[in-house]
């Protein structure tokens, strides 16, 4: 199967998850386990059928004697799960539609667990709960089963693993920033694995999430070993506090033909495998910046419970009050102390840990002087799911003690090495060649056979002595030691850059054409003698002008459709006579006011796509990430105090960064937001007197039409507003693209 065919298959299969969400009313994070369970079931069925054929062929070769019955052990000897008949995919596909399909799938999962003890309690068994109506539940499952039956029976095992990992990534995106807690992008994991080189031994991940570190470790061993069963070379151990993540991880291992011990524990408190000094390798992407107490002052990490834990031999990062200030250095110590005398570790860490002060600095000094820190790599932003943060990759190597490397650390800045993902907003990854470029520097530094002699590269890498690090106040920030003035440029070829740009523009053109057709159709409804089919709506100003022309004709001159039958009444306001059934209202009577706890800081809405904002007249996409963000869980218009501008920027949109004073949602407004917005503009909101003083905004009067007229206006202009949003986002994303 070619890469293109695989990509098409992944996208086609993913559409099933989107369909399930639409039909069931469940959120994507609620359907992740059922979906992954069905992929697992199809995978198990494909491998079972192959083994069935192999076993039959082997038995046919034995001419003499009677054959013993085939047992589950025959399949297990081939590393294949035994499936009873009711647990096969073909059995489920053959069931009539009037059967309870959800119960049948649940029964299949139970049978697999009973016949394969390693999976006990792992497989999802809530397939009767995808829809509250049993009949609809069965229809959804039949559709899903048919969808995943598109996976060809001759697909190789690695391709199945890729499907599973593709779905893990998509589910992580749906989780928002929290999705990174159980899924680390594949290229990051590949680099970690390539640098620690886990050829043989015991591997532990104390924050194992979905098990991606183990899968890539196994892939590394496969690539360097001719052995059929790599489980003879590596032993897998993991800890994870989330039961859902553990089930996902165990399915991930099984679908890649792996097994391991994964414990459901809080790693801060429990060392399930007595890890100190026992492991050859540590791989991890732990949760960053966990505080000892949450914002409600509830204890998250109790220092009294860990004060004598040998894993934290360098000290506890406590505040003057005796509370854990930040768990980063608990994780770092946990990783260092799990290693045996020859062990290596590779993990992801927040940049702040490189320069953290107070007690964390004292711990860092001890770690540096221990001689175990080997390599620190700073990574550019946008490498992770849903978050833009820039991180560092830390590597420990206890085998460097007694060598010249014991008194030095290699620092790398690879923030300029990346490949943009076509069609995605400012997301990046490393190609295999780029990974090998970075790995080559590390292996040269370690004097590994087959690699050229190491030398510093200005702007890229530098070996720094412990004495110099001491002079720099024990900072582990690579930018402290690497001169970026001559940093190596991104080596993406011109053809690759143009290919990325072409992919992006093709996608935007398709979206724009679809919106243009909708706009043309709506305009034809109110101007039947005008041909709009050949018009390209490419200018925001032109579209805004068109919206305003329609508004004035309908709501100022009252020439809306059907107006000839309407009687007028005196509004007793500056608007004079208005149609019967219409009203004049003050803004404050149309929405609810909410006081913010504090002002919004500029760096709080830099994350693209989370929350659209207009700041002082300059349009850009931003995102609120502060503690008040839970307030904005619907479509809102927000007004800021001391705002000097009011310009459309998608719904929801905001004016000014001086703190929200009013929140307006569709639930609290008697007219569509689009109409409300244009009404405010035509009532003088752009006048500085209104914009500067919030009290004038509240007392401003606007016309509230009857619902039929208001909704007719929305139907006409809603696609125009969509087009304005699309034009803005295209410009923003073009500017953000790394070319």
N, C-alpha and C positions, 0 to 999 in steps of 0.2 A: 504494500500500500504506500503510495507516494505521500510526501508531506502535505501536498495540496489536498489530496483525498482525505487524509487524516483530519486536517483542519475542517473540511466540510462536514465530515462525520461528527466531529466534536460539537460543532455549532448546531447541527441538526438534532443531535441528542439533547443538547442543552435546552433547545426550544421546548422539550417535554417538561422540564422543570418550570419554565416560565408559564406554560399552559396549566400545569397543576396549581401553581400559585393563583392564577386567574380564576380557575374553576372551583377551587376549594375554599378560597378566602384565607388560607394560611399564609404566613410570612415565609420568605425563603429560608430563614434559619430554622423554621419549624418543619420544613420538608426535606432538609438536607439529609438526615439519616434515612428516611424512607427511600429517597432517590438513590443514595449511595448503596443501600441494601439491595435494590433491584439490579444495579450494575454488578454488584458482587455476586448475586444469584446467577446472572447470565454468564459471568466469568467462570464460576464454579461448574455450571452446566457444560460449557464448551470444553473445559479440561476433563471433566468426567467422561464425556462422550469419546474424546480422543483416547483416554486410558482404556475405556471399554473395548475399543477396536484393537488396541495394542494387546490387551490381555487375551482377547479371543484369538488373535493371530498367534500368540505365543503358545496357547493351549493346542491349537490346530497343528503345530509343528511336532507335538508329542504324539506319535502314532500309536504306540502301544500303551496299554494300561488304562485304567479308569481315571477320569478327571475329578478332583475334589471340587466341591462347590466353591464358587467365587464368593469371597467374604470382603468386608470393608478393609481388612488388612492388605489385600491385594492392591487396592487403590492407594492406601496410605504409604505402601512401600515405594510407590512412584511419586510421592509428594502431592497426591491429589485427594481432595475431599470426597468422601463417599456420599452419594446422594440417593436416598430411597426414592422410589418411583414418584411419590406425591410431592417430592421436593425438586423434581426436574423442571426445567423451563418449558419443555415441550408439553408436560402434563398441564401446567397452568395455562398455556396457550390454547389447549384443547377444551378447556372448560366452557360450557354454554354460558351465555351472557346473563341468564337468569339465576346463576349460582352466586353465592356470596363470595366474591373474588377476594375480598379483604381477608376473610377467615381462611381461605385456602392459602394465601401467601403467608399469613401468620403461622399456619400449620407447617408449611414448607420450611420456614425459618427454624421452628422448634425441632423438626426432624433433623435438620443439619446440625444444630447444636448438640442434640442427643447422640449423634453418631460421630461427632468430632469435638472431643472434650475441650480442646484449646479455645474453641469459640463459645463456650458456655457463657451465657449472659451478654454476648456481644451483639448479636444480630437484632435489628429492629423488629418489633412484633406489634406495631400499632397501625396496621394497614386497614383496620376497620374504622379509623378515625379521621380519614382524609376529607370526608364530607359528612355532614350531619344526617343526610338522607342515604340509606343503604344502597338504593338503586343508583344514585349519582356516584356514590363511592366506588361501586363496581365499574361504572362506565369510565371513571378517571383511571382506575387501575388497568382496565383492558387497554385503554389508549397508551398508557405508559409501557405496559408489557409489549405491545406491538412496536412501539417506538424503539425500545432497547433490543428488540429482536432483529433490528436492522444491523446490529453488530454482526459481521460475518463469522461463521463458525471456524473459518480457517485463519482468523486473526491471530497474530503471534502474541505471546504473553506480555512483552514490553508495551505493545500498543494498547493492551487492556489497562496496564498501569498508567499510561499516558492519559487515557480517558478518565480514570479515577482522579488523577492529579489535576486535570483540566477542570473537573467539577469542583474539587476542593478549592481551587483558585477562584472560580466564579462565586461559590458560596461565601468565600472570604470577602469578596468585593461587596456582596449584599450585606455583610455584617458591619460595614463601615470600618472605622479605625480599629475596632476590636477584632476584626477578622485576622489581623496580623498575629494575634495571640495563639492561633492554632495553625497558621499556614505561613511558612517562610518561602518567598519566591525561589524557584528552582535554581536560578543562576547563582544566587547568594549561597545556597546550600552546596552547590557543586564546587564553588571556590573554597569554602571551608574544608570540604572533604579532600580536595586535591592538595591542599596545603598540609593537612595533618597526616594524609596517606595511611588510612587504616587497613593495611594489608592483612593483618592477622591479630586477633585478640578480643578483649572485652570492651564494648562501647556502652557509654551511658549518656542519656539526655535527661536531666532532672526536671525539664519543662518541655516534655516531648510533643505536646500538641497533637497534630495528626500523623506524626511519625515520619515526616519527610526526611529528617536527618538519617534515619536508619535505611530508608530506601536508597538514598544516594550513596551511602557507605557501601551497601550491597552492590550497587551498580559499579562502584570503583573496583571492588574486589573481582567482580565478574570480568571487568575489562583487563585485569592483570592476572587472571588465574584461568587455568584450563579445566579446573575441577567442576564436575557437574553439580555438586551440592556445596554451595558456598557457606552453608550454615556450619560446616566443619571448620571454617576459618574464622568466623566472627560469632560472638555471642552478644545479644541485644538486651539492654536493660533500660527501662524508662520509668519516669515518675510523672504523674499529672494529676491535678486535683479535680479536673472536670470529667465526670463520668461519660458525658457525651463525647468529649474529645478522645477518651480512652477507647470507646467503642469504634470511633472513626479510625483511630490509629491501628487497632488490631485488624480491622477489615483491610486497611491499607497494606499492612504487612502480609496478610493472607493472600491478597490479590497479586502481590509481587512474589509469592512463593516463599515468604519468610516467616519466622516465628521468633518470639522473644518474651521476656517477662516485663510486663508493664503494670505498675502498682498505682492504685488510686489513693494518693496521699498528698498532704500539704508539704512540699519539699522544704519549706523553711523549718518545719518542726520535725519531720520524720525522714530518717535515712534508712529506707527500706532494705537496702542491699549492703549495709555496712561499708559504705563506699571509700572511706579514707584509705588512700594508698593502694587501692585494689584494681584500678582500671587503667587500661592501656590508652583509651581515647575518651575524650569528652566532646560532645557537639551540642550546641544549644542556642536558642534564641529566646531568652527569658523575658517576662514582662518587665518593662523599664520603669524606673522611678516609683516603685511601690513605697508608699509612706507607712510608717509605723501605726499611724492613726488616719482614719478617713476624715472627710470634711465634716462628718457628724460627731467627730471625736471618739468614734468606736475603734477599739484596738484591732488592728489588722495583723500586726506581728508583735507578739508579746516577748520583750527581751528577757524576762524571767525564765521563759521556757527554753531559751536557746543559749543561755550564758555559759553553760559548760559543754556545749556541743563542740566536738573536736574539729568539725568542718569549718568552724569560724576561729581558727587558731591565731589569726592576725588581729583579732579584736572585733568588737561590735560597733557599728556606725551609729552611735547614740548622740542625742542632743544633751544640753545641760540639764534637761528635765528627766533624762534617763530613757527617753523614747527613741525608737529607731527612726533616724532621719531620712534614710533612703536605703532601699534593699539592694541597690546595684552592687555594693561591695559585699553583701552576703552571698549573692550569686557568684561573684568573681572568686571569692574564697572557696566556695563550694566546689567550683570547677578545678581550681588549683589543687586542693587537698584530696580530690578523688583520684588524682593521677599517681601511678606508681613511679619508681625512680627513672623509668625510661618513657613515661607517658607524655602524650601530646593532647592539647585541647584547642578547639577553635569555636568561637562564639560571637554573637552579635551583641553590641552594647551601645547605649546612648552616648552621644559625644560628650555630654557633661561629665561623665565619669573620668575622662582624661585629665580634667583640671579641678575636680571637686575638692573643696577645702575642708577645714576643721578635722574632725575625726576620720573622715574618708581619706583625707590627704595622708594622715599618719598610717593608715592601712596600706595605701598605695606605696608609700616609701618602703614599708617592709616587704611588699610584693616585689618591688623593683630590686631591692638589695638581696632578695632571695636568689636572684639569677634565673628564675624560671620564665620570665616574660621574654618572648622571642621576637614577635612581629606585631606591629600595629598598623592597620590599613584604614585610611579614611575613605569613605564611600560617598559618592554624590547623592543628592536627593532624588526622590521619585523612583527609587528602586523597589519600594515596598507597596503592598496593596493598600490603597485608600489613604495613605499618609505621605507627606512630602519630606519628612524629616531626613536629615543626613546622619549617618551612623558611622561607627568604627567597628572594625573586625579585630578582635584580640586573639592572639595565638600564644599558647604556652608550650614549652618543650623542656622537660626536666632532663632530657638526655644531653643538653648542652652544657651541663655542669662539668667543670674540669676541662672544658675546651675554651678557645679564645672567645667564642661567642657568649660565654657566661657573663662577661663584663660589658656587653653591648646589646643594643636592640635595633632591629631594622624597622624603619618607618617608611611607609609608602602613601602617596596621595594619588588615588586612581579616580578622582571625581570627574575627570574629563574622559574617562574610558567608558563607553556605553553604546548601546544601539537603541534608538527609539522604537517603540512598538507601534506599527502602522495602525491608524484608526483610533488609537487610544490617546487620552489627554495626558500629555507630558509624562508618560510612564516609560521606564527604561529597563533594559536587561543587558546581560553580557552574553555574547556569542561564545561558542566553545573556543574559538581562536583568541578572543579577548581574555577569557579565563586563563588560557595557557600563556598568554603574554605576561599576566600578573604572576602566575605560578612560576614561570621561568625565572623571574627576578628572585623569588624566595628560594628556589632550589639552587640558584647560583650562589646566593648568600650562604647557604648551608653546605656548599661545596659538594653537591650531589653529582654522581658520575653521569657524564654525558652532557653537562651544562657548562657553559663558558665561565671563565673566572669573573667573579662579581666586581663591579665598580659602581660608585654612586652615579646617579643620573640627575642632573639639575632639573628641579621641578617635578621629579618623579619619585626618587627614592634616595635614602641616605642611612648609613649605619652610624649610630650615635653611641658614644661611650656612656657608661653609668655616671662617670664624673661630670660630663657635660649636662646630662639630664639633671643631676644634682644642682648644678649652677643655674639651671632654668626652673628651679623650684619644684623639681620632680614632676614636671608636666609630661604627659604622654600624648599630647596633641601633635600629630604629625606635622601640622602647619607651623608649629613652633620651630621645626628643624629643617623643613624643606622650603627652599626658595621657589615661590610660584611665578616669579617674573618671567621665566622661560619654560613654563609648563608645556608639556608635549600636547599638541593639538589632537583632537578627536580624529581617529584614523578611519572613520567611516568614509567609504569611497563616495565620489560624486554620484555614481549611479544609484547607490543605496539611498543617499539623501534624496535624490529626485524620485526614487521609487516610493519612499515614505511620504513625500509631499504629494505625489500623484495619488496614492491610496487615500490620503486624507481629503484631497480636493474632490476626488470621485465620490466619496461618501457624502461630502457636503453638497455637491451638485445634485445628487439624487434627492437629498432631503429638501433642498431649495426648490427643485422642480415640483415635488409633491405639494409643498405649501403653496407655490404659485398657482397650481391647478385649482386648489381649494379657494384661494382668493378670487381667481377669475370666475369661478362658479358662483360665489356669493355676490360679486359685483354684478354679474349678469342678471341676478334675481331682481335687483333694484334699478337696472339700466339696460333693459332688454334690447335697445337699439344700438348699443355700443359693443364692439367686439374686443374682448379682453384677452383672448387666447394667445396672442403674439406679444403680449406685454411682459417684460421681465421686471419683477419688483425687487430691485437690487439696492435701493437707497432708503435708509431709515427715515431721512427727512421727507422724502417723497411719500412714504407710507404714512407718516405722522400727519402730513398735510391732507392726505386723502381721508384719514380718520376724522380729522377736524372739520373738513368740509361736510361730511355726512352728519356729524354731531350738530353743527350749526343749523343745517337744513332741518333736522328733526327736532332739536330741542331748544333752538332759539327762534326759528321762524315757524316751528310746529308743522312742517310739511312732511311728516312721517306717513307711511302707508296707512290709508284708511282715515286720514285726518278730516276728510270732508264730512264725515258723519258725526264728528265730535263737537260737543258744546263746550263753551269756555266759561270760566268763573274768575272773579277777581282774587288774586293771590294775596292782596294786601301787603305786597312787598315790592321791591325794585323790579321784579320780573313781570309785573302787571298781570294781565289776563293769562291764565294757563288752562290747559284742557281739564275737563271734569275727570276726577279720579286721580289727578296728579296733586303733589304737595310740595311745599317749600320747607326744608328742614335745615337746622344747624348741624354742622359736622359732629359736634359733641353728642348729638342725639342719635348718631348713626353707628357709633363704635364704642368700644370699651377702652378705658385708659389704664395703662400699666406702668408703674414707676420701676425703672431699672435700679439695681443695687449700686451699680457703678458705671463709669464711662467705658466705652469700648476702646480698647487699644488697637493701634494700627496692625500690630503683628497677630491679632486675633482673627483677622479675616483674610489672611494670605493663602489659606488652603483652598485651592480652586474647586468650585462646584458645590460647596456645602451650603452657601447662602449668598444669593446675588445681592450686591450692594451698589449704590451710587454714593460716592464720597466727594463732596464739594464739586459736583458737576462733572467729575471725570468717571466715566463708566468702566468698571472692571468687575470680574467675578471674584467673590471672596467667601469666607466662611467663618461663622462664629464658633469658637471652640471653648467658650468660657462656661462657668457653672450655670448660667441662665439659659443655655442652649435648649434645654428641654421645653422651654416656653414656646419655642418656634417649631411646633410639630405639625402645623397646618400651613395653608397658603395665607400669607399675611402681607399687608402693606404696613410699613413702619414709617413713622415721622420722627425726625430728630429735632431737638431744641436748637435754636440758633442756626437753622438751616437756611442757606442762601440760594438753594436750588431745589428744583423738583422736576425730575426727568424720568421717563419710563425706563425701567430695566428689568423686564420679566416680572411675573408674579410668583413668589413674593419679591418685593424690592424694598430698598431702604433709601432714606435721605439723610445724609449727614452722619457723622461719627461721634456726635456729642452725647449720645445716650438716648435710647428710645423713650418717648413719652406716650405715644399712642400705638396700640396694636389693633389692626382691623382685619377680621377674617370674614369669609363668606357667611359664616354662621351668625355674624353680628351686623350684617349689612342688608339693607332692603333693596339693593340694586347690584348688578354685577360689578365686579371690581374694575373691569375695563371702562365701564360707563362712569363709575365714580371718579376714576383717575382723570378722564377727559373733562368731566364736569368741574373738577377743582381747577384745572388749568384755565378753563374758560371763565372761571369766577374770580380770577385774579391771584391765584396762589403764587405765581412767579413774581408778583409785586414784592419788593423787599420788605415792605411793612408787614405783610402777612408772614413771609418766610422767616423773618428775623424774630418775631414775637409769637410764641406758641399760643398765647391766649387769643390772638386774632384768628389763628387757624381753627380753634375750637368753635368760635362764634360765627365763622363763615357760613353763609347760606347757599344751598344749592337746590336745584329742582330734582324731586324724586318722582319719576314717571310711573305709570301703571306697569305691572310686571310683564304684560304681553309686549308692550313697546320696548321695555328695557331688554328683555330677552331677545327680541328681534334684532336690536342693535348689537348685542353681544354676538349673535350668530354671524352677523355681517363682518364684524371687525376682529373676532378672536384669532383668526388665522393671520391677520395683519400684525397683531401683537406677537404671534409666534414667529413671524418672519423677522420682526425687529430683533427679537431675542436671538434668533439664528444668526443674523448678520453680526450682532455683537459678539456672540460666542465664537464664531468663525475667526474674527479678527483677533480675539484674545488668544485662542488656541494656536493660531498661526504664529503670533508673537512668542508664544511659550515653546513652540517646537524647537528642538535642538537640531540645527542644520549646519 
